[in-house]
């Protein structure tokens, strides 16, 4: 099994968020992920949130990467990894936004949609990553014990 990695440099401009979403859809389609697969919308939302955070909170260019397993017949049902690396050393800080606030929910959304996420130092900056397991349905929420619960549509 091989891992396919694609990446896009994102400038510190809010217009780049839409470009990153379009790029992600295009790369997923070219990699054999069907547009109607729920995974596509999940990944595009995660990418939108992570790129928005990089653009809004760092003022630095960033690199968006998608990595997924590819077998001889195309993408496998394995894990898709999304990474956003930037030159800011400031760690991502999840917060609880008040109900009347316009922002502040990005990492909460990533936490709810991704199977795993985290961050680590990278060079002079950091890399925020998340993973979505393709075999699991992409809809769900958290159970009373805090674990991610998946539901089928």
N, C-alpha and C positions, 0 to 999 in steps of 0.2 A: 504494500500500500504506500502510495506517495502522498505528500502533503503539498497542496497547491497554495502558494502565497501570492496575493496581489496587494498592491499598495498605491496610495494616492497621497500626494503632498497637499495639505490644506493651508491656505493663507489665513491670517487673522482678520477675516472679513465675514460678517454674518451671511453674506450671499453664498459663501462656501458650503454652508450646511445643506442647502438644496442641491448643490452640485455633488456633494458627497452621497446624498440619498440616491440621486440618479445614477451615479457611478456604481454604487453598491447593487442596485437592481440590475444594471447592465452586466456586471461581472458575475452575479449569481446566475443570470440567464445564460450567459456564455459558458458557464461551468456546468450546465445541465440541471440546475435547480428550477423546477417548474414555477412559473409566476404565481400560480394558484396555490402553491404549497404554503401553509400558514407560517412556516419558517421565514419566508421572505419578509412579510410584514413585521414580524418580531425583530428580525435583524435590522431592518431599515429604521425602526423606531429606536432601537438601541444605538445604532450609529448616529442617528440624528441627535440624541441626547448627549452622547460622548463628544461628538464634534462640536456641538453647541457649547458645552462646558469648556473645551479647549479654546474655542474662539472668544468666548465672552470673558473667561476668567484668567487667561494667560497673556493675551496680546502677542503671542508668539506663533510662528508657523507650527504645524503639527503634521504627523504622518499617520494616516489611517491604514490599517492592514486587516485583511481577512485571510484566514487560513482554514483550509478544510481538506479532509482526506479524499483522495481520488483513486478509485480502482480502475481496472481496465475498461469498465463499461460506464465510467463517469463518476460523479460524486457518490461517496458511500453514505450510509446512514449514520456515520460517526458524528463527531463533535465539530461544530463551527466555532472558531475563535475569532473575536474582534479585538483589535488593539488600537489605541490612540496614544502615540508618543509625542511629547512636547518638551520644550526646553525649560519649563518652569519646574522648580523644585518644590513648589507648594503642593502638599498632598491633597487629594480629593477629600472633601468633607461632606458626608451625607448630612442632611438637616431635615427637620420636620417643618415644612412651610405651613403657615397659618392658612386657613381656608380662603381668606381674601387676598392672599399673595399671588402674583402672576407667575412667579418662577419658584425655583427651589425644590423641585420634585424629580429632577433628572436622575440622580443616583438611586432614588427610591424606586423609580420605574425600572432602571437597569437591574436592581436587586430583585424586583418582582418578576421580571421577564427572563433573566439569565439563570442558568442552572448553577453557575459559579461566577464570581467576579472578584477582582482585587486590583492592587496596584503595586508597583515596585520601582525603585530608582533605576534610571537608564541613562548612562553617561552623565551629562550635566543637568538632566531633567528627570522625567518619570514616564512610565508606561502604565496606562490603565487598560485592563483586559477583562474580557468576559467570555464565557463559553455557553453555547446552547447545544444541547444534545438533539440531533436530528431525529432520532428514533422516538423521542417523546413528543406528544402533542404540544403545540405552542401556546395553548390557552391555559390559564390556571391562576392560582393565587396562593395565599398562605393559609395553612390549616391552623387550628388553635394552638398547636405546639410549635408554630413558627416554621415548620418545614414546607417546602414548595409542594403544592397539590396540583396535579395536572388533570384537566377534564377533557373529554372528547366532545366534538361539536356535532 
